[in-house]
Amino acid sequence: MDNCCLNDLFRKEVIDIDSGKKYGCVCDVEVNVCSGRLTALILFGKYKMWGFGGREDDLRIPWEDIVVIGDETILVKMDRCSRIKPPKGKKGMDSFFR
């Protein structure tokens, strides 16, 4: 796969190539605005208490840790991934009630 639309990227499930653990689908991307290159994939953190307790920190996977992007999945090495705070106003069900 040479080209991929962001819309298609968001539908793919992210899986750790070493453990086989599924982390969910891509929810956002990080872009270097100077070079125009994608630098990381962002996955939403899991919800706590059915969404009423907010959610865990998001997961940031550097572009270099992507092993392969397939038709339905993205295989990654989780060695250098990091947790980042979700943007304000995007925690749990609070946006649902606005």
N, C-alpha and C positions, 0 to 999 in steps of 0.2 A: 504494500500500500504506500504510494508515494505522496498522495495528497489526502487531506481529511478536513472536512468542515468542522467548526467548533460544535455545531449542533450534533453531529455524529459522534464526536469525542465525548460529549456529555452523556451519551447513551451506553457507553462501554463500561463494563465492570472491571475494577482494578483488583488484581490478584498478585500476591507475593509469590515470586517464582520459586523461592526456596522452601517455604512452608505450605504453600497452597491456600493460605488464608485469604478469604474474600474481604475486601475493605469497602465495597460499595462502588457507586458510580461517581465520576468526576462531576463536581458542581461548579467549579470555577477554574480559571487559569491565571497564571502570573506571567506578565509580558514585560520585557525590557523595552521601554518606549524609545530608547535611543537606537537600538539595533533592530527592533521589530521582531525579536525572537521570543518564542515561548521559553520561559525559564523554569516553570514548575506547574504541576497539577495540584489542585486543591480539592480535598474531599471533606464534606461536612462531618463534624463530630457527631457521635451517637447521642440521641436524646436521652435525658434523664427523666425518670418518673413520667413516662408518657408525654413528654414535652413540657410539662408544667414546671419542672425543675431546671429548665434551660437545657443546654447540651454541652458535651465535652468539647475541648478545643478541636479546631479543624486540623486536618492532616495535610502537610505540605510535602510533596514528592518532587525532588529536583529532576529536571529534564534528563540529566545524565544518568539517572537511575532507572529510566525506562528501558527495558530490554527489547520488547517488541509490542507493536500496536497491531492487533488482529482485527478481524471483522466484528467480533462481539466483546473481546476482552483486551485489557492492557496488562501485560506482565511486567512487574517491576521488582527491583531489589530494594528492600526496605532499610538498607544499612544507614543511609544519611537522611531519612525522612525526619521531619520535625513537627511538633505540635505548635499551632499558632492560635491566638485568641480570635474568636469569630468577630466580625465587624459589629459595632453597636447596632442594636435594633434587629439583629438576626439570631436571637437566642430563643430557642424553643418555640412556644406557641404565642409569644407576645405579638408577633406580626399578624397572627390570625385574628386577634381581637381588635386590630386597628382599622 
